[in-house]
Amino acid sequence: MCASNAKKILNTSKLSLILRRLASQLYENHNHFEDAVLIGIQPRGKILSKQLKEILINEFKIKKINLGLLDITFFRDDFGRKNKILSPNKTSIEFTIEGKSVILIDDVLYTGRSVTAALAAIQSFGRPKKVELLSLVDRRFSRHLPIQPDYYGIKVDSINNQRVEVKWDKKNKEGSVYILQNEK
């Protein structure tokens, strides 16, 4: 990331507050998660979903939360259209989603195409009762598909020549969110 074209829109302390608010909303809607599971969309939803699970366990005293990680590489509508070879991530869902409320988690909702791929991929694991979407950042003006988050941390108005990045310091479990100008 080039520092000259980056604008920080969320620092670590604000991000921490947002994560706690999102965890609170999940707790309000799913209580003790007997009938709900968290699924992080690989790769960028992985850290966010793990952070939310940790908050729910530590601060809301949830005893057991099923967390899975879903790779959507081969379900994307642009698969095979790019000139580069894609490397899939590992899917890890070691529980049933049949009849459960599935909360898909990703860092940035932009066009809606990743979520559409996740919806197709999740069907391989059963038929959920309900699917919800949690996104840390909602880029609301660039949607290509009619996808909206059920839970979001922040709405960002950005233009198409910008991108939004969530940077995580895995060691300290801290993060920040930036808007960057795309390089030409």
Buried (B, 14 or more C-beta within 10 A) or exposed (E): EEEEEBEEBBEEEBBBEBBBEBBBBBBEEBEBBEEBBBBBBBBBBBBBBBBBBBBBBEEBEBEEBBBBBBBBBEBBEEEEEEEEEEEEBEBBBEEEBEEBBBBBBBBBBBEBBBBBBBBBBBEEBBEBEEBBBBBBBBBBEBBEEEBBBBBBBBEBEBEEEBBBBBEBEEEEBBBBBBBBBEEE
